[in-house]
Amino acid sequence: PILGFVAFDQSRYDKARTDLKQVVGILNNHLSNRQYVTGEQVTIADIAIAVPLFHSLRLFLVEADRQAFPNVVSFVERLAAQEPVSYTHLTLPTIYSVQISVVAVSLKKKKHHF
């Protein structure tokens, strides 16, 4: 609804925010003792989570909400600081390498939202 594809429904929006906070809370706890999802180095798992997470944080959670998830915010900021070229060692097909580079640049440009 927030993107204008369907009519806005407050009850669905509220449920989506509640569900998002629950999932982000789980991720926040998971990141309490590691830099990235699987440990101390960026993996494809981080990129796969970061793309929808980044937009969800910006669109659905206000600053006060985000403050409740400091590990997730730090995680996104760390990913935003990554240089796109650092992902070339993943030896992914070209299409994925380009997509990852675009995501990293997008995260870097949007960093000020966190």
Phi and psi restraints in degrees (range 20) as a CNS / XPLOR table:
assign (resid 1 and name C) (resid 2 and name N)
       (resid 2 and name CA) (resid 2 and name C) 1.0 -68.7 20.0 2
assign (resid 2 and name N) (resid 2 and name CA)
       (resid 2 and name C) (resid 3 and name N) 1.0 -22.9 20.0 2
assign (resid 2 and name C) (resid 3 and name N)
       (resid 3 and name CA) (resid 3 and name C) 1.0 -92.1 20.0 2
assign (resid 3 and name N) (resid 3 and name CA)
       (resid 3 and name C) (resid 4 and name N) 1.0 -2.6 20.0 2
assign (resid 3 and name C) (resid 4 and name N)
       (resid 4 and name CA) (resid 4 and name C) 1.0 87.0 20.0 2
assign (resid 4 and name N) (resid 4 and name CA)
       (resid 4 and name C) (resid 5 and name N) 1.0 12.5 20.0 2
assign (resid 4 and name C) (resid 5 and name N)
       (resid 5 and name CA) (resid 5 and name C) 1.0 -82.0 20.0 2
assign (resid 5 and name N) (resid 5 and name CA)
       (resid 5 and name C) (resid 6 and name N) 1.0 -28.0 20.0 2
assign (resid 5 and name C) (resid 6 and name N)
       (resid 6 and name CA) (resid 6 and name C) 1.0 -136.5 20.0 2
assign (resid 6 and name N) (resid 6 and name CA)
       (resid 6 and name C) (resid 7 and name N) 1.0 167.0 20.0 2
assign (resid 6 and name C) (resid 7 and name N)
       (resid 7 and name CA) (resid 7 and name C) 1.0 -63.7 20.0 2
assign (resid 7 and name N) (resid 7 and name CA)
       (resid 7 and name C) (resid 8 and name N) 1.0 143.3 20.0 2
assign (resid 7 and name C) (resid 8 and name N)
       (resid 8 and name CA) (resid 8 and name C) 1.0 -70.1 20.0 2
assign (resid 8 and name N) (resid 8 and name CA)
       (resid 8 and name C) (resid 9 and name N) 1.0 135.3 20.0 2
assign (resid 8 and name C) (resid 9 and name N)
       (resid 9 and name CA) (resid 9 and name C) 1.0 -131.4 20.0 2
assign (resid 9 and name N) (resid 9 and name CA)
       (resid 9 and name C) (resid 10 and name N) 1.0 108.3 20.0 2
assign (resid 9 and name C) (resid 10 and name N)
       (resid 10 and name CA) (resid 10 and name C) 1.0 -57.8 20.0 2
assign (resid 10 and name N) (resid 10 and name CA)
       (resid 10 and name C) (resid 11 and name N) 1.0 -40.4 20.0 2
assign (resid 10 and name C) (resid 11 and name N)
       (resid 11 and name CA) (resid 11 and name C) 1.0 -66.7 20.0 2
assign (resid 11 and name N) (resid 11 and name CA)
       (resid 11 and name C) (resid 12 and name N) 1.0 -37.7 20.0 2
assign (resid 11 and name C) (resid 12 and name N)
       (resid 12 and name CA) (resid 12 and name C) 1.0 -70.2 20.0 2
assign (resid 12 and name N) (resid 12 and name CA)
       (resid 12 and name C) (resid 13 and name N) 1.0 -37.5 20.0 2
assign (resid 12 and name C) (resid 13 and name N)
       (resid 13 and name CA) (resid 13 and name C) 1.0 -62.6 20.0 2
assign (resid 13 and name N) (resid 13 and name CA)
       (resid 13 and name C) (resid 14 and name N) 1.0 -46.9 20.0 2
assign (resid 13 and name C) (resid 14 and name N)
       (resid 14 and name CA) (resid 14 and name C) 1.0 -62.0 20.0 2
assign (resid 14 and name N) (resid 14 and name CA)
       (resid 14 and name C) (resid 15 and name N) 1.0 -41.1 20.0 2
assign (resid 14 and name C) (resid 15 and name N)
       (resid 15 and name CA) (resid 15 and name C) 1.0 -65.0 20.0 2
assign (resid 15 and name N) (resid 15 and name CA)
       (resid 15 and name C) (resid 16 and name N) 1.0 -41.9 20.0 2
assign (resid 15 and name C) (resid 16 and name N)
       (resid 16 and name CA) (resid 16 and name C) 1.0 -61.3 20.0 2
assign (resid 16 and name N) (resid 16 and name CA)
       (resid 16 and name C) (resid 17 and name N) 1.0 -42.0 20.0 2
assign (resid 16 and name C) (resid 17 and name N)
       (resid 17 and name CA) (resid 17 and name C) 1.0 -63.3 20.0 2
assign (resid 17 and name N) (resid 17 and name CA)
       (resid 17 and name C) (resid 18 and name N) 1.0 -42.7 20.0 2
assign (resid 17 and name C) (resid 18 and name N)
       (resid 18 and name CA) (resid 18 and name C) 1.0 -63.0 20.0 2
assign (resid 18 and name N) (resid 18 and name CA)
       (resid 18 and name C) (resid 19 and name N) 1.0 -46.1 20.0 2
assign (resid 18 and name C) (resid 19 and name N)
       (resid 19 and name CA) (resid 19 and name C) 1.0 -63.1 20.0 2
assign (resid 19 and name N) (resid 19 and name CA)
       (resid 19 and name C) (resid 20 and name N) 1.0 -42.5 20.0 2
assign (resid 19 and name C) (resid 20 and name N)
       (resid 20 and name CA) (resid 20 and name C) 1.0 -61.3 20.0 2
assign (resid 20 and name N) (resid 20 and name CA)
       (resid 20 and name C) (resid 21 and name N) 1.0 -45.2 20.0 2
assign (resid 20 and name C) (resid 21 and name N)
       (resid 21 and name CA) (resid 21 and name C) 1.0 -60.6 20.0 2
assign (resid 21 and name N) (resid 21 and name CA)
       (resid 21 and name C) (resid 22 and name N) 1.0 -37.3 20.0 2
assign (resid 21 and name C) (resid 22 and name N)
       (resid 22 and name CA) (resid 22 and name C) 1.0 -65.4 20.0 2
assign (resid 22 and name N) (resid 22 and name CA)
       (resid 22 and name C) (resid 23 and name N) 1.0 -46.7 20.0 2
assign (resid 22 and name C) (resid 23 and name N)
       (resid 23 and name CA) (resid 23 and name C) 1.0 -67.5 20.0 2
assign (resid 23 and name N) (resid 23 and name CA)
       (resid 23 and name C) (resid 24 and name N) 1.0 -42.9 20.0 2
assign (resid 23 and name C) (resid 24 and name N)
       (resid 24 and name CA) (resid 24 and name C) 1.0 -64.4 20.0 2
assign (resid 24 and name N) (resid 24 and name CA)
       (resid 24 and name C) (resid 25 and name N) 1.0 -34.0 20.0 2
assign (resid 24 and name C) (resid 25 and name N)
       (resid 25 and name CA) (resid 25 and name C) 1.0 -63.0 20.0 2
assign (resid 25 and name N) (resid 25 and name CA)
       (resid 25 and name C) (resid 26 and name N) 1.0 -40.8 20.0 2
assign (resid 25 and name C) (resid 26 and name N)
       (resid 26 and name CA) (resid 26 and name C) 1.0 -63.2 20.0 2
assign (resid 26 and name N) (resid 26 and name CA)
       (resid 26 and name C) (resid 27 and name N) 1.0 -46.1 20.0 2
assign (resid 26 and name C) (resid 27 and name N)
       (resid 27 and name CA) (resid 27 and name C) 1.0 -63.0 20.0 2
assign (resid 27 and name N) (resid 27 and name CA)
       (resid 27 and name C) (resid 28 and name N) 1.0 -40.8 20.0 2
assign (resid 27 and name C) (resid 28 and name N)
       (resid 28 and name CA) (resid 28 and name C) 1.0 -58.1 20.0 2
assign (resid 28 and name N) (resid 28 and name CA)
       (resid 28 and name C) (resid 29 and name N) 1.0 -44.3 20.0 2
assign (resid 28 and name C) (resid 29 and name N)
       (resid 29 and name CA) (resid 29 and name C) 1.0 -64.9 20.0 2
assign (resid 29 and name N) (resid 29 and name CA)
       (resid 29 and name C) (resid 30 and name N) 1.0 -41.3 20.0 2
assign (resid 29 and name C) (resid 30 and name N)
       (resid 30 and name CA) (resid 30 and name C) 1.0 -61.5 20.0 2
assign (resid 30 and name N) (resid 30 and name CA)
       (resid 30 and name C) (resid 31 and name N) 1.0 -37.9 20.0 2
assign (resid 30 and name C) (resid 31 and name N)
       (resid 31 and name CA) (resid 31 and name C) 1.0 -83.2 20.0 2
assign (resid 31 and name N) (resid 31 and name CA)
       (resid 31 and name C) (resid 32 and name N) 1.0 3.8 20.0 2
assign (resid 31 and name C) (resid 32 and name N)
       (resid 32 and name CA) (resid 32 and name C) 1.0 -66.7 20.0 2
assign (resid 32 and name N) (resid 32 and name CA)
       (resid 32 and name C) (resid 33 and name N) 1.0 -22.9 20.0 2
assign (resid 32 and name C) (resid 33 and name N)
       (resid 33 and name CA) (resid 33 and name C) 1.0 -128.4 20.0 2
assign (resid 33 and name N) (resid 33 and name CA)
       (resid 33 and name C) (resid 34 and name N) 1.0 24.0 20.0 2
assign (resid 33 and name C) (resid 34 and name N)
       (resid 34 and name CA) (resid 34 and name C) 1.0 -153.7 20.0 2
assign (resid 34 and name N) (resid 34 and name CA)
       (resid 34 and name C) (resid 35 and name N) 1.0 155.8 20.0 2
assign (resid 34 and name C) (resid 35 and name N)
       (resid 35 and name CA) (resid 35 and name C) 1.0 -79.5 20.0 2
assign (resid 35 and name N) (resid 35 and name CA)
       (resid 35 and name C) (resid 36 and name N) 1.0 -37.3 20.0 2
assign (resid 35 and name C) (resid 36 and name N)
       (resid 36 and name CA) (resid 36 and name C) 1.0 -130.8 20.0 2
assign (resid 36 and name N) (resid 36 and name CA)
       (resid 36 and name C) (resid 37 and name N) 1.0 174.2 20.0 2
assign (resid 36 and name C) (resid 37 and name N)
       (resid 37 and name CA) (resid 37 and name C) 1.0 -57.7 20.0 2
assign (resid 37 and name N) (resid 37 and name CA)
       (resid 37 and name C) (resid 38 and name N) 1.0 -42.1 20.0 2
assign (resid 37 and name C) (resid 38 and name N)
       (resid 38 and name CA) (resid 38 and name C) 1.0 -103.8 20.0 2
assign (resid 38 and name N) (resid 38 and name CA)
       (resid 38 and name C) (resid 39 and name N) 1.0 4.4 20.0 2
assign (resid 38 and name C) (resid 39 and name N)
       (resid 39 and name CA) (resid 39 and name C) 1.0 151.5 20.0 2
assign (resid 39 and name N) (resid 39 and name CA)
       (resid 39 and name C) (resid 40 and name N) 1.0 -129.0 20.0 2
assign (resid 39 and name C) (resid 40 and name N)
       (resid 40 and name CA) (resid 40 and name C) 1.0 -108.9 20.0 2
assign (resid 40 and name N) (resid 40 and name CA)
       (resid 40 and name C) (resid 41 and name N) 1.0 5.1 20.0 2
assign (resid 40 and name C) (resid 41 and name N)
       (resid 41 and name CA) (resid 41 and name C) 1.0 -129.7 20.0 2
assign (resid 41 and name N) (resid 41 and name CA)
       (resid 41 and name C) (resid 42 and name N) 1.0 148.7 20.0 2
assign (resid 41 and name C) (resid 42 and name N)
       (resid 42 and name CA) (resid 42 and name C) 1.0 -66.9 20.0 2
assign (resid 42 and name N) (resid 42 and name CA)
       (resid 42 and name C) (resid 43 and name N) 1.0 135.0 20.0 2
assign (resid 42 and name C) (resid 43 and name N)
       (resid 43 and name CA) (resid 43 and name C) 1.0 -129.7 20.0 2
assign (resid 43 and name N) (resid 43 and name CA)
       (resid 43 and name C) (resid 44 and name N) 1.0 175.5 20.0 2
assign (resid 43 and name C) (resid 44 and name N)
       (resid 44 and name CA) (resid 44 and name C) 1.0 -62.4 20.0 2
assign (resid 44 and name N) (resid 44 and name CA)
       (resid 44 and name C) (resid 45 and name N) 1.0 -27.2 20.0 2
assign (resid 44 and name C) (resid 45 and name N)
       (resid 45 and name CA) (resid 45 and name C) 1.0 -61.3 20.0 2
assign (resid 45 and name N) (resid 45 and name CA)
       (resid 45 and name C) (resid 46 and name N) 1.0 -39.3 20.0 2
assign (resid 45 and name C) (resid 46 and name N)
       (resid 46 and name CA) (resid 46 and name C) 1.0 -63.7 20.0 2
assign (resid 46 and name N) (resid 46 and name CA)
       (resid 46 and name C) (resid 47 and name N) 1.0 -43.1 20.0 2
assign (resid 46 and name C) (resid 47 and name N)
       (resid 47 and name CA) (resid 47 and name C) 1.0 -65.4 20.0 2
assign (resid 47 and name N) (resid 47 and name CA)
       (resid 47 and name C) (resid 48 and name N) 1.0 -43.1 20.0 2
assign (resid 47 and name C) (resid 48 and name N)
       (resid 48 and name CA) (resid 48 and name C) 1.0 -61.6 20.0 2
assign (resid 48 and name N) (resid 48 and name CA)
       (resid 48 and name C) (resid 49 and name N) 1.0 -34.6 20.0 2
assign (resid 48 and name C) (resid 49 and name N)
       (resid 49 and name CA) (resid 49 and name C) 1.0 -82.0 20.0 2
assign (resid 49 and name N) (resid 49 and name CA)
       (resid 49 and name C) (resid 50 and name N) 1.0 -37.2 20.0 2
assign (resid 49 and name C) (resid 50 and name N)
       (resid 50 and name CA) (resid 50 and name C) 1.0 -64.1 20.0 2
assign (resid 50 and name N) (resid 50 and name CA)
       (resid 50 and name C) (resid 51 and name N) 1.0 -38.6 20.0 2
assign (resid 50 and name C) (resid 51 and name N)
       (resid 51 and name CA) (resid 51 and name C) 1.0 -61.1 20.0 2
assign (resid 51 and name N) (resid 51 and name CA)
       (resid 51 and name C) (resid 52 and name N) 1.0 -59.2 20.0 2
assign (resid 51 and name C) (resid 52 and name N)
       (resid 52 and name CA) (resid 52 and name C) 1.0 -67.8 20.0 2
assign (resid 52 and name N) (resid 52 and name CA)
       (resid 52 and name C) (resid 53 and name N) 1.0 -32.4 20.0 2
assign (resid 52 and name C) (resid 53 and name N)
       (resid 53 and name CA) (resid 53 and name C) 1.0 -63.7 20.0 2
assign (resid 53 and name N) (resid 53 and name CA)
       (resid 53 and name C) (resid 54 and name N) 1.0 -45.8 20.0 2
assign (resid 53 and name C) (resid 54 and name N)
       (resid 54 and name CA) (resid 54 and name C) 1.0 -56.5 20.0 2
assign (resid 54 and name N) (resid 54 and name CA)
       (resid 54 and name C) (resid 55 and name N) 1.0 -49.9 20.0 2
assign (resid 54 and name C) (resid 55 and name N)
       (resid 55 and name CA) (resid 55 and name C) 1.0 -68.5 20.0 2
assign (resid 55 and name N) (resid 55 and name CA)
       (resid 55 and name C) (resid 56 and name N) 1.0 -36.8 20.0 2
assign (resid 55 and name C) (resid 56 and name N)
       (resid 56 and name CA) (resid 56 and name C) 1.0 -63.9 20.0 2
assign (resid 56 and name N) (resid 56 and name CA)
       (resid 56 and name C) (resid 57 and name N) 1.0 -42.2 20.0 2
assign (resid 56 and name C) (resid 57 and name N)
       (resid 57 and name CA) (resid 57 and name C) 1.0 -62.2 20.0 2
assign (resid 57 and name N) (resid 57 and name CA)
       (resid 57 and name C) (resid 58 and name N) 1.0 -42.3 20.0 2
assign (resid 57 and name C) (resid 58 and name N)
       (resid 58 and name CA) (resid 58 and name C) 1.0 -70.4 20.0 2
assign (resid 58 and name N) (resid 58 and name CA)
       (resid 58 and name C) (resid 59 and name N) 1.0 -40.3 20.0 2
assign (resid 58 and name C) (resid 59 and name N)
       (resid 59 and name CA) (resid 59 and name C) 1.0 -85.9 20.0 2
assign (resid 59 and name N) (resid 59 and name CA)
       (resid 59 and name C) (resid 60 and name N) 1.0 -32.3 20.0 2
assign (resid 59 and name C) (resid 60 and name N)
       (resid 60 and name CA) (resid 60 and name C) 1.0 -114.2 20.0 2
assign (resid 60 and name N) (resid 60 and name CA)
       (resid 60 and name C) (resid 61 and name N) 1.0 -19.7 20.0 2
assign (resid 60 and name C) (resid 61 and name N)
       (resid 61 and name CA) (resid 61 and name C) 1.0 -116.5 20.0 2
assign (resid 61 and name N) (resid 61 and name CA)
       (resid 61 and name C) (resid 62 and name N) 1.0 124.8 20.0 2
assign (resid 61 and name C) (resid 62 and name N)
       (resid 62 and name CA) (resid 62 and name C) 1.0 -77.9 20.0 2
assign (resid 62 and name N) (resid 62 and name CA)
       (resid 62 and name C) (resid 63 and name N) 1.0 171.0 20.0 2
assign (resid 62 and name C) (resid 63 and name N)
       (resid 63 and name CA) (resid 63 and name C) 1.0 -52.4 20.0 2
assign (resid 63 and name N) (resid 63 and name CA)
       (resid 63 and name C) (resid 64 and name N) 1.0 -44.3 20.0 2
assign (resid 63 and name C) (resid 64 and name N)
       (resid 64 and name CA) (resid 64 and name C) 1.0 -60.9 20.0 2
assign (resid 64 and name N) (resid 64 and name CA)
       (resid 64 and name C) (resid 65 and name N) 1.0 -38.1 20.0 2
assign (resid 64 and name C) (resid 65 and name N)
       (resid 65 and name CA) (resid 65 and name C) 1.0 -64.6 20.0 2
assign (resid 65 and name N) (resid 65 and name CA)
       (resid 65 and name C) (resid 66 and name N) 1.0 -45.8 20.0 2
assign (resid 65 and name C) (resid 66 and name N)
       (resid 66 and name CA) (resid 66 and name C) 1.0 -63.9 20.0 2
assign (resid 66 and name N) (resid 66 and name CA)
       (resid 66 and name C) (resid 67 and name N) 1.0 -31.4 20.0 2
assign (resid 66 and name C) (resid 67 and name N)
       (resid 67 and name CA) (resid 67 and name C) 1.0 -62.9 20.0 2
assign (resid 67 and name N) (resid 67 and name CA)
       (resid 67 and name C) (resid 68 and name N) 1.0 -22.7 20.0 2
assign (resid 67 and name C) (resid 68 and name N)
       (resid 68 and name CA) (resid 68 and name C) 1.0 -75.4 20.0 2
assign (resid 68 and name N) (resid 68 and name CA)
       (resid 68 and name C) (resid 69 and name N) 1.0 -9.2 20.0 2
assign (resid 68 and name C) (resid 69 and name N)
       (resid 69 and name CA) (resid 69 and name C) 1.0 -127.1 20.0 2
assign (resid 69 and name N) (resid 69 and name CA)
       (resid 69 and name C) (resid 70 and name N) 1.0 62.7 20.0 2
assign (resid 69 and name C) (resid 70 and name N)
       (resid 70 and name CA) (resid 70 and name C) 1.0 -63.2 20.0 2
assign (resid 70 and name N) (resid 70 and name CA)
       (resid 70 and name C) (resid 71 and name N) 1.0 -32.4 20.0 2
assign (resid 70 and name C) (resid 71 and name N)
       (resid 71 and name CA) (resid 71 and name C) 1.0 -69.5 20.0 2
assign (resid 71 and name N) (resid 71 and name CA)
       (resid 71 and name C) (resid 72 and name N) 1.0 -36.3 20.0 2
assign (resid 71 and name C) (resid 72 and name N)
       (resid 72 and name CA) (resid 72 and name C) 1.0 -70.3 20.0 2
assign (resid 72 and name N) (resid 72 and name CA)
       (resid 72 and name C) (resid 73 and name N) 1.0 -42.7 20.0 2
assign (resid 72 and name C) (resid 73 and name N)
       (resid 73 and name CA) (resid 73 and name C) 1.0 -62.0 20.0 2
assign (resid 73 and name N) (resid 73 and name CA)
       (resid 73 and name C) (resid 74 and name N) 1.0 -43.5 20.0 2
assign (resid 73 and name C) (resid 74 and name N)
       (resid 74 and name CA) (resid 74 and name C) 1.0 -63.1 20.0 2
assign (resid 74 and name N) (resid 74 and name CA)
       (resid 74 and name C) (resid 75 and name N) 1.0 -39.3 20.0 2
assign (resid 74 and name C) (resid 75 and name N)
       (resid 75 and name CA) (resid 75 and name C) 1.0 -58.7 20.0 2
assign (resid 75 and name N) (resid 75 and name CA)
       (resid 75 and name C) (resid 76 and name N) 1.0 -48.4 20.0 2
assign (resid 75 and name C) (resid 76 and name N)
       (resid 76 and name CA) (resid 76 and name C) 1.0 -64.6 20.0 2
assign (resid 76 and name N) (resid 76 and name CA)
       (resid 76 and name C) (resid 77 and name N) 1.0 -40.8 20.0 2
assign (resid 76 and name C) (resid 77 and name N)
       (resid 77 and name CA) (resid 77 and name C) 1.0 -64.1 20.0 2
assign (resid 77 and name N) (resid 77 and name CA)
       (resid 77 and name C) (resid 78 and name N) 1.0 -39.5 20.0 2
assign (resid 77 and name C) (resid 78 and name N)
       (resid 78 and name CA) (resid 78 and name C) 1.0 -62.8 20.0 2
assign (resid 78 and name N) (resid 78 and name CA)
       (resid 78 and name C) (resid 79 and name N) 1.0 -42.3 20.0 2
assign (resid 78 and name C) (resid 79 and name N)
       (resid 79 and name CA) (resid 79 and name C) 1.0 -65.9 20.0 2
assign (resid 79 and name N) (resid 79 and name CA)
       (resid 79 and name C) (resid 80 and name N) 1.0 -38.0 20.0 2
assign (resid 79 and name C) (resid 80 and name N)
       (resid 80 and name CA) (resid 80 and name C) 1.0 -63.9 20.0 2
assign (resid 80 and name N) (resid 80 and name CA)
       (resid 80 and name C) (resid 81 and name N) 1.0 -28.4 20.0 2
assign (resid 80 and name C) (resid 81 and name N)
       (resid 81 and name CA) (resid 81 and name C) 1.0 -81.3 20.0 2
assign (resid 81 and name N) (resid 81 and name CA)
       (resid 81 and name C) (resid 82 and name N) 1.0 -11.5 20.0 2
assign (resid 81 and name C) (resid 82 and name N)
       (resid 82 and name CA) (resid 82 and name C) 1.0 -68.9 20.0 2
assign (resid 82 and name N) (resid 82 and name CA)
       (resid 82 and name C) (resid 83 and name N) 1.0 141.2 20.0 2
assign (resid 82 and name C) (resid 83 and name N)
       (resid 83 and name CA) (resid 83 and name C) 1.0 -80.6 20.0 2
assign (resid 83 and name N) (resid 83 and name CA)
       (resid 83 and name C) (resid 84 and name N) 1.0 134.7 20.0 2
assign (resid 83 and name C) (resid 84 and name N)
       (resid 84 and name CA) (resid 84 and name C) 1.0 -54.8 20.0 2
assign (resid 84 and name N) (resid 84 and name CA)
       (resid 84 and name C) (resid 85 and name N) 1.0 -35.7 20.0 2
assign (resid 84 and name C) (resid 85 and name N)
       (resid 85 and name CA) (resid 85 and name C) 1.0 -66.4 20.0 2
assign (resid 85 and name N) (resid 85 and name CA)
       (resid 85 and name C) (resid 86 and name N) 1.0 -18.6 20.0 2
assign (resid 85 and name C) (resid 86 and name N)
       (resid 86 and name CA) (resid 86 and name C) 1.0 -69.1 20.0 2
assign (resid 86 and name N) (resid 86 and name CA)
       (resid 86 and name C) (resid 87 and name N) 1.0 -11.9 20.0 2
assign (resid 86 and name C) (resid 87 and name N)
       (resid 87 and name CA) (resid 87 and name C) 1.0 -89.8 20.0 2
assign (resid 87 and name N) (resid 87 and name CA)
       (resid 87 and name C) (resid 88 and name N) 1.0 -4.5 20.0 2
assign (resid 87 and name C) (resid 88 and name N)
       (resid 88 and name CA) (resid 88 and name C) 1.0 -65.8 20.0 2
assign (resid 88 and name N) (resid 88 and name CA)
       (resid 88 and name C) (resid 89 and name N) 1.0 -22.5 20.0 2
assign (resid 88 and name C) (resid 89 and name N)
       (resid 89 and name CA) (resid 89 and name C) 1.0 -71.8 20.0 2
assign (resid 89 and name N) (resid 89 and name CA)
       (resid 89 and name C) (resid 90 and name N) 1.0 -8.7 20.0 2
assign (resid 89 and name C) (resid 90 and name N)
       (resid 90 and name CA) (resid 90 and name C) 1.0 -74.0 20.0 2
assign (resid 90 and name N) (resid 90 and name CA)
       (resid 90 and name C) (resid 91 and name N) 1.0 -11.5 20.0 2
assign (resid 90 and name C) (resid 91 and name N)
       (resid 91 and name CA) (resid 91 and name C) 1.0 48.4 20.0 2
assign (resid 91 and name N) (resid 91 and name CA)
       (resid 91 and name C) (resid 92 and name N) 1.0 45.3 20.0 2
assign (resid 91 and name C) (resid 92 and name N)
       (resid 92 and name CA) (resid 92 and name C) 1.0 -84.8 20.0 2
assign (resid 92 and name N) (resid 92 and name CA)
       (resid 92 and name C) (resid 93 and name N) 1.0 161.1 20.0 2
assign (resid 92 and name C) (resid 93 and name N)
       (resid 93 and name CA) (resid 93 and name C) 1.0 -56.3 20.0 2
assign (resid 93 and name N) (resid 93 and name CA)
       (resid 93 and name C) (resid 94 and name N) 1.0 154.8 20.0 2
assign (resid 93 and name C) (resid 94 and name N)
       (resid 94 and name CA) (resid 94 and name C) 1.0 -51.7 20.0 2
assign (resid 94 and name N) (resid 94 and name CA)
       (resid 94 and name C) (resid 95 and name N) 1.0 -42.4 20.0 2
assign (resid 94 and name C) (resid 95 and name N)
       (resid 95 and name CA) (resid 95 and name C) 1.0 -59.8 20.0 2
assign (resid 95 and name N) (resid 95 and name CA)
       (resid 95 and name C) (resid 96 and name N) 1.0 -39.7 20.0 2
assign (resid 95 and name C) (resid 96 and name N)
       (resid 96 and name CA) (resid 96 and name C) 1.0 -71.9 20.0 2
assign (resid 96 and name N) (resid 96 and name CA)
       (resid 96 and name C) (resid 97 and name N) 1.0 -36.8 20.0 2
assign (resid 96 and name C) (resid 97 and name N)
       (resid 97 and name CA) (resid 97 and name C) 1.0 -61.5 20.0 2
assign (resid 97 and name N) (resid 97 and name CA)
       (resid 97 and name C) (resid 98 and name N) 1.0 -42.8 20.0 2
assign (resid 97 and name C) (resid 98 and name N)
       (resid 98 and name CA) (resid 98 and name C) 1.0 -65.3 20.0 2
assign (resid 98 and name N) (resid 98 and name CA)
       (resid 98 and name C) (resid 99 and name N) 1.0 -44.7 20.0 2
assign (resid 98 and name C) (resid 99 and name N)
       (resid 99 and name CA) (resid 99 and name C) 1.0 -61.2 20.0 2
assign (resid 99 and name N) (resid 99 and name CA)
       (resid 99 and name C) (resid 100 and name N) 1.0 -44.2 20.0 2
assign (resid 99 and name C) (resid 100 and name N)
       (resid 100 and name CA) (resid 100 and name C) 1.0 -62.8 20.0 2
assign (resid 100 and name N) (resid 100 and name CA)
       (resid 100 and name C) (resid 101 and name N) 1.0 -42.1 20.0 2
assign (resid 100 and name C) (resid 101 and name N)
       (resid 101 and name CA) (resid 101 and name C) 1.0 -61.9 20.0 2
assign (resid 101 and name N) (resid 101 and name CA)
       (resid 101 and name C) (resid 102 and name N) 1.0 -42.0 20.0 2
assign (resid 101 and name C) (resid 102 and name N)
       (resid 102 and name CA) (resid 102 and name C) 1.0 -63.8 20.0 2
assign (resid 102 and name N) (resid 102 and name CA)
       (resid 102 and name C) (resid 103 and name N) 1.0 -42.3 20.0 2
assign (resid 102 and name C) (resid 103 and name N)
       (resid 103 and name CA) (resid 103 and name C) 1.0 -62.5 20.0 2
assign (resid 103 and name N) (resid 103 and name CA)
       (resid 103 and name C) (resid 104 and name N) 1.0 -45.5 20.0 2
assign (resid 103 and name C) (resid 104 and name N)
       (resid 104 and name CA) (resid 104 and name C) 1.0 -61.7 20.0 2
assign (resid 104 and name N) (resid 104 and name CA)
       (resid 104 and name C) (resid 105 and name N) 1.0 -43.1 20.0 2
assign (resid 104 and name C) (resid 105 and name N)
       (resid 105 and name CA) (resid 105 and name C) 1.0 -65.0 20.0 2
assign (resid 105 and name N) (resid 105 and name CA)
       (resid 105 and name C) (resid 106 and name N) 1.0 -42.3 20.0 2
assign (resid 105 and name C) (resid 106 and name N)
       (resid 106 and name CA) (resid 106 and name C) 1.0 -61.0 20.0 2
assign (resid 106 and name N) (resid 106 and name CA)
       (resid 106 and name C) (resid 107 and name N) 1.0 -44.9 20.0 2
assign (resid 106 and name C) (resid 107 and name N)
       (resid 107 and name CA) (resid 107 and name C) 1.0 -62.8 20.0 2
assign (resid 107 and name N) (resid 107 and name CA)
       (resid 107 and name C) (resid 108 and name N) 1.0 -41.2 20.0 2
assign (resid 107 and name C) (resid 108 and name N)
       (resid 108 and name CA) (resid 108 and name C) 1.0 -63.2 20.0 2
assign (resid 108 and name N) (resid 108 and name CA)
       (resid 108 and name C) (resid 109 and name N) 1.0 -42.9 20.0 2
assign (resid 108 and name C) (resid 109 and name N)
       (resid 109 and name CA) (resid 109 and name C) 1.0 -67.3 20.0 2
assign (resid 109 and name N) (resid 109 and name CA)
       (resid 109 and name C) (resid 110 and name N) 1.0 -32.9 20.0 2
assign (resid 109 and name C) (resid 110 and name N)
       (resid 110 and name CA) (resid 110 and name C) 1.0 -91.4 20.0 2
assign (resid 110 and name N) (resid 110 and name CA)
       (resid 110 and name C) (resid 111 and name N) 1.0 3.3 20.0 2
assign (resid 110 and name C) (resid 111 and name N)
       (resid 111 and name CA) (resid 111 and name C) 1.0 -52.8 20.0 2
assign (resid 111 and name N) (resid 111 and name CA)
       (resid 111 and name C) (resid 112 and name N) 1.0 -35.0 20.0 2
assign (resid 111 and name C) (resid 112 and name N)
       (resid 112 and name CA) (resid 112 and name C) 1.0 -63.2 20.0 2
assign (resid 112 and name N) (resid 112 and name CA)
       (resid 112 and name C) (resid 113 and name N) 1.0 -12.6 20.0 2
assign (resid 112 and name C) (resid 113 and name N)
       (resid 113 and name CA) (resid 113 and name C) 1.0 -75.2 20.0 2
assign (resid 113 and name N) (resid 113 and name CA)
       (resid 113 and name C) (resid 114 and name N) 1.0 -14.4 20.0 2
